[in-house]
Amino acid sequence: MNQEQQLTLVEHLTELRKRLIIVSSTFILSLALGFWLAPKTLTFLKQQPTAMNVEWNVFGYTDGLMIYVKCALILAILITLPIALHQIWLFVRPGLNENEAKGTGYFIPVSFLLFLLGISFSYYILFPLMLNFMSNINDSIGALETYGMKQYFTFMFNLVIPVGIVFELPVIILFLTKLGIITPDRLRKMRKISYFVLVVVGVSITPPDFISDFIIVIPLLLLFEISILVSSWSYKKQLARQALEDQILDK
């Protein structure tokens, strides 16, 4: 390794250290804000229609504390996420050309908005359906419903977070298309397999009734079709840009 390569490596490590410090500092500040917002957030969630008929009991001395900490952590992650994505983009930006830098700059707000959209969809639509389904099952067997805060939030987070991640599919497909890993033709050829996988994922995170399965599976399939359209749009732009560059080189 020559001196120039050593300097480049040192510069990269220094830049990485700078980005990590910014993300870590943001997370610490966001965590402090999360602890301040956690009681207000829990009160807001308790006032929602999905929780109006549920008594948040605690079955252990630490249940309330654990929910308080978990709520603060999730708020801190949500606040830090766009900052972290932006720092990652700033770190890789020097290795991109001008067109690539412009083309990937909008990944950050779009991915964050899709994640929030997935969380909102799962909380306001899927989560109430799951609670109603489970309550009906409990009523049918004559069970007395006595829920704890820990069970309520664990049940909610196990649904809300995975659906939010699944809603990132169009951005992931677009990113892989820009890297040349996949193409629209490959996605179309994989449609049947992808449909099967998405159906399995949708059914696995919803209760075993047709309505809930239908409500989650249809958006997942639409997201895949949107991903194909986005991939086609990006791929055509790449081909057009490559053709233009070839023409300039020929001249």
N, C-alpha and C positions, 0 to 999 in steps of 0.2 A: 504494500500500500504506500503510494507516494505521499508527499506532503499535501498536495492539492486535494487528494481523496480524503486524507485525514481531516483537513479543514472542513470539507463538505460534511463528513460524518459528525464532527463536533458541532457544526452549525445546525444540522438536523436534530441532534440530541438537545441542543440548547433551545431550539424552536419547540420541540416536543415538550420539554420541561416547562416552557412558558405556557403552552396550551393546557397542560395538566394542572398547573398552578391556578390558572384562571377558572377551569372547570371545578377544581376542588374548592376554591374560595367561594364560587357561586353556590355550590352545593351546601357548604357550611352556613352561609347567609340564608339560603333558601330553607334549610332545616330549622334555623331559628325562627324564620317567618312561619314555617309550617307548624311549629309548636304553638305559636300565637294564634294561628288560624284554625288549628285542629278543633277546639271546642265549638267555634262558630260553624265549622263544616259539619261536625257531627250533629249539631242542633238543626242545621239546614236539612240534612239527610233524614233526621227523625221526623221532620215536618212534611216530608214528601208522602204522597198517597200510598206508596208501596210500604211505608213503615208506620202508617197511622194506627193500624190494628195490631201491631206487634210490640209487645212489652220487652224492652231490652234488659233482660235479667243478666246477672253475673253469677257464675257458679264457682268462682275462685277469686281470691283477693287480688290477683294480678290481672284479671281479665280486662278491667277498665283501663289499667295502665298500658297493657299490650295493645289495645285498640287505639288508645291515644297516641302511642309511639308509632304504630303502623300508619295511622292517618297522617301524621306529620311527615313520615318518610315518603309516602306516596305524593303528598303535596310538594315536597322538596324535589322529588324526581321529575314531576311534571313541570316545575318551574325551571329546573336545570336542563331539561332535555333539549329545548331549542338552542340554548347557549352552547351545550356540548356539541350538537350537530354543527353549529356555526364554527366552532373552534376546529372541529375535524376538517371542515371544508377549507378553512384558512391554512391548515397544516399541509393539505395535499394540493392546494391551489398553485404553488410555485412549479409543480411538475406538470401542470396543464397548460395547453395553449389558450389563446384568447377565446376561441369559440367554445372549447370545452369548459372553460371557467364560467362563461356566460350560460352555457347549457346546463350546468349542474348547480348554479346558484339558487334556482327556485326549488330544488329538492328539499331544502330545509323547511320553509313554510308549508309546502304542500304535504310533506310527510307528517308534520306536527298536526296540521288541520285534519288529515285523514285519521290520525290516531284519536283525536278528540271526537271526531264524527263517529268512529267505531265505539268509543266509550259511551257517548250519548245514546246511540242506537241500542246498545246492549242494556244500558241502565233503564231507559225510559220505555222500552218496548219488550225486550226479551226477559229482563229480570222480573217485571210484574207477572208475565205469563208463567214463568217458572214457579213463582211463589204461589200463584193461584192453583197451578197443577198439583204442587206438593200439598197444599192445604186441602184440596179436594180428596187426595189419596188418604191423608190423615183422618179426614172426616168420615170417609167410607169405612174405615176400620175402627172408628170410635175412639181415636187417640186424642188426648188433651194436648194442645199445642202450647208448650212453654219453651220459648226460645231464649238463648243467651246472646249477648252482643258478639261474642267471639264466633259463634256459629253463623250468625247473620252476616257478618262482614266477610268471613271466610267464604261463605256461599256466594256472596256478591262479587268479591274480587276474583274468584275462580272462573266467573263468567265474563266480567267486564274487561279485565286485562287481556285475556286471549283474543276476544273479539276485536279489541282495539288494535292488537298486533296484526291480526288477519287483514284488517282494512288497509294495511300498508302494502298490500299486494301490487297495486298499480305502480307505485313508486319503485318497488324492488324490481319489477319486470322492466321498467324504463331504464333503471340503472344498469341492469344486466345487458340490455340491448345496446346501450351506449358503450359498454365494454366489449361488445362483440361476442358475448358468451351465448346468447340466444338470438333468434330471429323470429319475425312474425310467422314464417312458414313452419318453423319448428313448433311454435305454440299451437298453431292450427292442427298439426299432426298429433300433438299431445292432448287435444281437446277431450277425448273420451276418457283417457287416464286421469286428466286433471279434474274433470267433472266427478269422477268416482272418488278421488281423494278429497275434494271439497265437500262432497256429500257425507263422507265418513267423518270428516272434521266437524261439519255442522251438526250431525246427529250426536256426536260424542259430547258436545258441550251444551246440549239442550235436553230437556226431559223427554221421555219416550212417548210423545204424543204427536200426532200429525201436524197440528197447527203450529206448534213451536218449531218443529223441524222445517216446515215450509217457510216460516218467516225468516229463519236464519240461512237456509240453503239458497233461496232465490237471490238475496243480496250477494252471497258469495259467488254464485255463478255469474251474476251481472258484473261483479268486480273483475272476474277473469276475462269476460268479453271486453270490458273497458280496457283491461291491460293489453289485450291483443290490438285494440285500436290505437292505444298510446304507443305500443311497440312499433306498429306499422308507420305511424306518423314520424317517430324518431328515426326509424330505419330509412325511410324515403329521404329525409333531410340529410342523413349521413351519405347516402348514395349521391344525392345532388351535389353536396359539397365536395365529395371525392371526384366527381366528374368535372366540376369546375376547376379544381386544383390540377387535374390531369391536363385540361385544356391549356391552362396557364403554363404548365411545364413544357407542353408540346410547342408552344410559341417561342 
